[in-house]
């Protein structure tokens, strides 16, 4: 008896996890063996990490045990770290074993893009995992405790956030909501606290938002105490703070970098042709030189009808995962593949409690209405991966 085709999925982020969940629903146990590999035994909600990082929500609300989502009778889960991808040999080297595959799905996520700025990699915090946000949250409160012991060190109360795209904007909104509670807890004069959002572009908030919504969002955050430094690059990050392109030095004990991401380094090391770590995939989300390798999420580059790449997002990765699962089932059943088409729904950026701004299906939204839409978007993803049970667990 011939062995079943082996589908290996690397990474349980949005794209990889949705691929696995869809496959366990679509395939019977005589069609393929499916293996999901992930560094952790949980899936974390990248789009929710800004809240536990700031301390406005529990970190367990941003993660879900993979065992709750995967049927181990249909998908074999391997908790391990990927060390190397060998597309010519159709093998994946893990820290504790080597897997052979017939079809590979790469969804290994992103890495911080530091643009070669000295010190950013060494001295700036990054919002990129459950462990990293736990560290940021703990560090922020620790700064208040240290200030009480060293009241001349006002740099302990100075926070610099590099980048004001989606992650940077959502984080500063939550941070501005959290700090008054810390001021009260540690009896610190709130006028001593400074939050700087440094952005190289001439405007803050996610790219593509209409100017009136950008103005609204920036006004909301300024009223919360955010100081913007726009059209300003961070030239260097040091243990004591940041040097701006203008030469100005901001002394700060906390620097958080949200200035961009790139695809996982393992793809370039494996010989895939990449741009900033991302592979320009074909219409079926495959590597052009390896039709047995599908690439989703932050590791992939998908062109819009206008010829520009879609920015990496959870929305894009979820749709990719569904398409890859459908096409893998089609391959196994000798059916035609379906090209990937992305129906972009828009972007909503949280500005903290009860505030958000964005465009949904071409319509502008802001304030409490936008905040509720943001919650609906988050709830919909929970329904996609875990159904009503997971939805009810996370909102209660």
C-alpha positions as CSV (number, residue, x, y, z in Angstrom):
1,X,0.0,0.0,0.0
2,X,1.4,3.4,-1.0
3,X,1.9,6.0,1.7
4,X,-0.5,8.9,1.7
5,X,0.6,12.2,0.5
6,X,2.2,14.2,3.3
7,X,1.2,17.9,3.7
8,X,3.5,19.8,6.1
9,X,2.4,23.2,7.4
10,X,5.1,25.4,9.0
11,X,3.7,27.9,11.4
12,X,0.4,28.2,13.3
13,X,-0.1,31.9,12.6
14,X,-3.2,33.1,10.8
15,X,-2.4,31.6,7.4
16,X,-1.0,28.3,8.6
17,X,-3.6,27.7,11.2
18,X,-6.5,28.4,8.9
19,X,-5.0,26.1,6.3
20,X,-4.8,23.3,8.9
21,X,-8.3,23.8,10.2
22,X,-9.8,23.9,6.7
23,X,-7.9,20.8,5.7
24,X,-9.1,18.8,8.7
25,X,-12.7,19.6,7.6
26,X,-12.2,19.0,3.9
27,X,-10.1,15.8,3.8
28,X,-10.9,12.3,4.9
29,X,-8.2,10.2,6.6
30,X,-7.5,8.3,3.3
31,X,-6.5,11.4,1.3
32,X,-3.5,12.8,3.1
33,X,-1.4,12.9,6.2
34,X,-1.3,16.5,7.5
35,X,1.4,17.8,9.9
36,X,1.3,21.2,11.6
37,X,4.6,22.5,13.0
38,X,4.8,25.4,15.4
39,X,7.4,26.7,17.9
40,X,4.7,27.0,20.6
41,X,1.7,24.9,21.6
42,X,-0.5,27.9,21.2
43,X,-1.7,30.2,18.5
44,X,-1.4,33.9,19.4
45,X,-3.6,36.7,18.0
46,X,-1.0,39.0,16.5
47,X,-3.6,41.7,16.0
48,X,-4.4,41.7,19.7
49,X,-0.9,41.8,21.1
50,X,-0.8,45.6,21.6
51,X,-3.3,45.3,24.5
52,X,-1.4,43.0,26.8
53,X,1.8,44.8,25.8
54,X,0.4,48.0,27.2
55,X,-1.2,46.2,30.1
56,X,-4.9,46.9,29.2
57,X,-5.7,43.2,28.8
58,X,-4.5,39.8,30.0
59,X,-2.0,38.1,27.8
60,X,-4.1,34.8,27.9
61,X,-6.8,36.6,25.9
62,X,-4.3,36.9,23.0
63,X,-3.5,33.2,22.8
64,X,-5.4,29.9,22.2
65,X,-4.1,26.4,22.8
66,X,-3.6,24.6,19.5
67,X,-5.1,21.5,21.0
68,X,-8.4,23.4,21.2
69,X,-8.4,24.0,17.5
70,X,-6.9,20.9,15.9
71,X,-8.4,17.4,15.7
72,X,-5.3,15.2,16.4
73,X,-7.0,12.4,14.6
74,X,-6.8,14.4,11.4
75,X,-3.8,16.8,11.9
76,X,-0.6,15.7,13.6
77,X,0.8,18.6,15.7
78,X,4.6,18.9,16.2
79,X,5.9,21.4,18.7
80,X,9.3,22.3,17.4
81,X,11.4,25.0,15.8
82,X,12.2,25.0,12.1
83,X,15.9,25.3,11.4
84,X,16.1,24.8,7.7
85,X,13.9,24.3,4.6
86,X,15.3,22.2,1.8
87,X,12.9,22.6,-1.2
88,X,15.1,20.6,-3.6
89,X,15.1,17.6,-1.3
90,X,11.5,18.2,-0.1
91,X,12.6,18.2,3.5
92,X,12.3,20.4,6.5
93,X,14.9,20.3,9.3
94,X,13.5,20.8,12.8
95,X,15.4,21.0,16.0
96,X,14.6,17.4,16.9
97,X,13.8,15.6,13.6
98,X,13.6,15.9,9.8
99,X,10.3,15.8,8.0
100,X,9.8,14.9,4.3
101,X,6.8,16.3,2.5
102,X,4.9,16.0,-0.7
103,X,3.3,19.5,-0.3
104,X,4.6,22.3,1.9
105,X,2.8,25.3,3.3
106,X,5.1,28.0,4.7
107,X,3.5,30.4,7.1
108,X,6.4,31.2,9.4
109,X,5.4,34.8,10.0
110,X,7.5,37.9,10.1
111,X,10.6,39.4,11.7
112,X,11.2,43.0,12.7
113,X,12.5,45.2,9.9
114,X,15.0,47.5,11.5
115,X,16.3,49.1,8.2
116,X,19.8,48.8,9.5
117,X,19.3,51.5,12.2
118,X,22.0,51.0,14.8
119,X,20.8,49.8,18.2
120,X,17.2,49.0,17.3
121,X,17.8,45.3,17.3
122,X,19.7,45.4,20.6
123,X,17.9,48.1,22.7
124,X,14.3,48.4,21.5
125,X,11.4,46.2,22.5
126,X,9.3,44.6,19.8
127,X,5.6,43.6,19.9
128,X,5.9,40.2,18.3
129,X,5.0,37.3,20.6
130,X,3.3,36.5,23.9
131,X,6.6,36.5,25.7
132,X,7.7,39.8,24.2
133,X,4.5,41.5,25.3
134,X,4.8,40.1,28.8
135,X,8.2,41.6,29.0
136,X,7.0,45.0,27.8
137,X,4.1,45.1,30.2
138,X,6.3,44.2,33.1
139,X,9.0,46.6,32.1
140,X,6.6,49.6,31.8
141,X,5.3,49.1,35.4
142,X,8.9,48.5,36.6
143,X,9.8,52.0,35.3
144,X,7.2,53.5,37.6
145,X,8.5,51.6,40.5
146,X,12.1,52.6,39.7
147,X,11.1,56.3,39.4
148,X,9.8,56.3,42.9
149,X,13.2,55.2,44.1
150,X,15.1,57.6,41.8
151,X,12.8,60.6,41.3
152,X,15.5,62.6,39.4
153,X,15.3,60.0,36.6
154,X,12.4,61.3,34.5
155,X,13.6,59.3,31.6
156,X,12.0,56.3,33.4
157,X,8.6,58.0,32.6
158,X,9.5,58.7,28.9
159,X,8.3,56.2,26.3
160,X,9.3,56.3,22.6
161,X,7.4,54.3,20.0
162,X,9.1,54.1,16.7
163,X,6.6,53.8,13.9
164,X,3.0,54.9,13.7
165,X,1.5,52.4,11.4
166,X,-1.3,50.0,12.6
167,X,0.7,48.4,15.4
168,X,2.3,51.6,16.6
169,X,-1.0,53.5,16.6
170,X,-2.9,50.8,18.4
171,X,-0.2,50.4,21.0
172,X,0.1,54.1,21.8
173,X,-3.7,54.3,22.2
174,X,-3.6,51.5,24.8
175,X,-0.5,52.8,26.5
176,X,-2.1,56.2,26.9
177,X,-5.1,54.5,28.6
178,X,-2.9,52.4,30.9
179,X,-0.5,55.1,32.2
180,X,-3.0,57.1,34.2
181,X,-3.7,53.9,36.3
182,X,0.0,53.5,36.9
183,X,0.3,57.2,37.9
184,X,-2.4,56.6,40.4
185,X,-1.0,53.4,41.7
186,X,2.5,54.7,42.2
187,X,1.4,58.3,43.0
188,X,3.3,59.8,40.1
189,X,2.5,63.3,38.7
190,X,1.0,62.5,35.3
191,X,2.5,65.7,33.8
192,X,5.9,64.0,34.1
193,X,4.9,61.2,31.8
194,X,5.8,61.6,28.1
195,X,4.8,59.4,25.1
196,X,6.6,60.1,21.8
197,X,5.5,58.5,18.6
198,X,8.2,58.9,16.0
199,X,7.3,58.4,12.3
200,X,9.4,58.9,9.2
201,X,6.3,59.4,7.0
202,X,4.6,62.9,7.0
203,X,1.5,61.4,8.6
204,X,0.6,59.0,11.3
205,X,-1.8,56.0,11.4
206,X,-2.0,53.2,8.8
207,X,-1.2,54.2,5.2
208,X,-4.2,54.6,2.9
209,X,-6.6,56.1,5.4
210,X,-8.3,59.3,4.2
211,X,-6.8,62.5,5.5
212,X,-9.8,63.5,7.5
213,X,-9.7,60.2,9.4
214,X,-6.0,60.6,10.0
215,X,-6.7,64.0,11.4
216,X,-9.4,62.6,13.6
217,X,-7.2,59.8,14.9
218,X,-4.2,62.0,15.6
219,X,-6.5,64.5,17.4
220,X,-7.9,61.7,19.6
221,X,-4.4,60.5,20.5
222,X,-3.0,63.9,21.1
223,X,-5.7,64.6,23.6
224,X,-4.6,61.4,25.3
225,X,-1.1,62.8,25.6
226,X,0.7,61.5,22.6
227,X,3.4,63.7,21.1
228,X,4.1,63.1,17.4
229,X,7.4,63.5,15.7
230,X,6.5,63.2,12.0
231,X,8.7,63.2,9.0
232,X,11.4,62.2,11.5
233,X,13.7,59.2,11.3
234,X,15.2,57.4,14.2
235,X,18.9,57.6,13.4
236,X,20.2,55.5,16.3
237,X,18.8,53.7,19.4
238,X,21.0,53.6,22.5
239,X,20.6,52.2,26.0
240,X,19.7,55.7,27.1
241,X,17.2,56.7,24.4
242,X,17.0,57.6,20.7
243,X,18.9,59.9,18.3
244,X,16.6,61.5,15.7
245,X,17.5,62.4,12.2
246,X,17.5,66.0,13.2
247,X,20.2,65.3,15.8
248,X,17.8,65.7,18.7
249,X,18.3,63.1,21.5
250,X,15.2,61.9,23.4
251,X,16.4,60.4,26.7
252,X,14.1,57.4,27.4
253,X,14.4,54.2,29.3
254,X,11.7,52.6,27.1
255,X,11.9,52.4,23.3
256,X,9.5,50.2,21.4
257,X,10.0,49.5,17.7
258,X,6.9,49.0,15.5
259,X,8.5,50.4,12.4
260,X,8.0,47.5,10.0
261,X,8.3,43.8,9.4
262,X,10.0,41.5,6.8
263,X,9.5,37.8,6.0
264,X,11.2,35.0,7.9
265,X,14.9,34.7,7.1
266,X,14.6,31.0,6.5
267,X,13.1,31.5,3.1
268,X,16.0,33.5,1.8
269,X,18.4,31.0,3.3
270,X,16.5,28.2,1.6
271,X,17.2,29.8,-1.8
272,X,13.7,31.2,-2.5
273,X,13.8,34.5,-4.4
274,X,12.7,37.1,-1.8
275,X,12.1,40.8,-1.5
276,X,12.5,41.9,2.2
277,X,12.1,38.2,3.1
278,X,8.9,37.8,1.2
279,X,8.3,35.6,-1.9
280,X,6.3,36.9,-4.8
281,X,3.9,34.0,-5.2
282,X,2.0,32.9,-8.3
283,X,-1.8,33.1,-8.7
284,X,-2.3,30.0,-6.6
285,X,0.0,31.2,-3.8
286,X,2.9,28.9,-4.8
287,X,6.5,29.6,-5.2
288,X,7.0,30.1,-8.9
289,X,10.0,27.6,-9.0
290,X,8.4,25.0,-6.6
291,X,4.8,24.2,-7.4
292,X,4.6,21.9,-4.4
293,X,5.4,24.8,-2.0
294,X,2.6,27.2,-0.9
295,X,3.5,30.4,1.0
296,X,1.1,32.4,3.1
297,X,1.0,35.4,5.4
298,X,3.9,37.7,6.0
299,X,6.3,35.4,4.1
300,X,4.3,35.9,0.8
301,X,4.0,38.9,-1.5
302,X,0.7,39.2,-3.4
303,X,0.2,41.8,-6.0
304,X,-3.0,43.9,-6.1
305,X,-4.8,44.7,-9.3
306,X,-3.0,48.0,-9.3
307,X,0.4,46.2,-9.3
308,X,1.4,47.0,-5.8
309,X,1.9,44.4,-3.1
310,X,-0.8,44.1,-0.4
311,X,0.6,45.0,3.0
312,X,0.9,42.0,5.3
313,X,-2.3,41.6,7.5
314,X,-4.3,39.0,9.4
315,X,-7.1,39.6,6.9
316,X,-4.9,38.7,4.0
317,X,-3.4,35.6,5.7
318,X,-6.8,34.2,6.7
319,X,-8.0,34.4,3.1
320,X,-4.8,32.9,1.8
321,X,-5.1,30.0,4.3
322,X,-8.6,29.2,3.1
323,X,-7.5,29.3,-0.6
324,X,-4.4,27.1,0.0
325,X,-6.5,24.5,1.8
326,X,-9.0,24.4,-1.1
327,X,-6.3,24.0,-3.6
328,X,-4.5,21.3,-1.7
329,X,-7.7,19.3,-1.6
330,X,-8.1,19.9,-5.3
331,X,-4.6,18.6,-6.1
332,X,-5.2,15.5,-4.1
333,X,-8.5,14.9,-6.0
334,X,-7.1,15.8,-9.4
335,X,-9.3,18.8,-9.7
336,X,-8.5,22.3,-11.1
337,X,-6.9,24.9,-8.8
338,X,-8.6,28.1,-8.0
339,X,-6.6,31.4,-8.3
340,X,-6.4,33.5,-5.2
341,X,-8.5,36.6,-5.3
342,X,-8.3,39.1,-2.4
343,X,-11.4,41.1,-1.6
344,X,-9.9,43.8,0.6
345,X,-12.5,44.9,3.2
346,X,-10.5,47.8,4.6
347,X,-8.7,48.6,7.8
348,X,-9.8,49.6,11.3
349,X,-7.3,50.9,13.8
350,X,-8.0,51.0,17.5
351,X,-7.2,54.2,19.3
352,X,-7.7,52.9,22.8
353,X,-10.9,52.4,24.8
354,X,-14.1,53.1,22.8
355,X,-12.2,54.8,20.0
356,X,-11.1,53.6,16.5
357,X,-10.9,54.9,13.0
358,X,-11.0,53.2,9.6
359,X,-12.6,52.3,6.3
360,X,-14.8,49.3,5.9
361,X,-16.2,48.3,2.5
362,X,-15.4,51.8,1.3
363,X,-17.2,53.5,4.1
364,X,-15.5,55.7,6.7
365,X,-16.0,54.9,10.3
366,X,-14.7,56.5,13.5
367,X,-15.3,56.8,17.2
368,X,-17.5,54.2,19.1
369,X,-19.0,52.8,15.9
370,X,-15.5,52.0,14.6
371,X,-14.5,50.5,17.9
372,X,-17.5,48.2,17.8
373,X,-16.7,47.2,14.2
374,X,-13.2,46.4,15.4
375,X,-14.6,44.1,18.0
376,X,-16.8,42.4,15.4
377,X,-13.8,41.8,13.2
378,X,-11.9,40.2,16.0
379,X,-15.0,38.1,17.0
380,X,-15.4,36.9,13.4
381,X,-11.9,35.4,13.4
382,X,-12.6,33.5,16.6
383,X,-15.7,32.0,15.0
384,X,-13.7,31.0,11.9
385,X,-11.0,29.1,13.8
386,X,-13.0,27.8,16.8
387,X,-16.7,28.3,16.3
388,X,-19.2,29.5,18.8
389,X,-17.5,27.7,21.7
390,X,-14.2,29.6,21.4
391,X,-16.1,32.8,20.7
392,X,-18.1,32.5,23.9
393,X,-15.0,31.5,25.9
394,X,-13.0,34.6,24.8
395,X,-15.7,37.2,25.2
396,X,-16.9,36.1,28.6
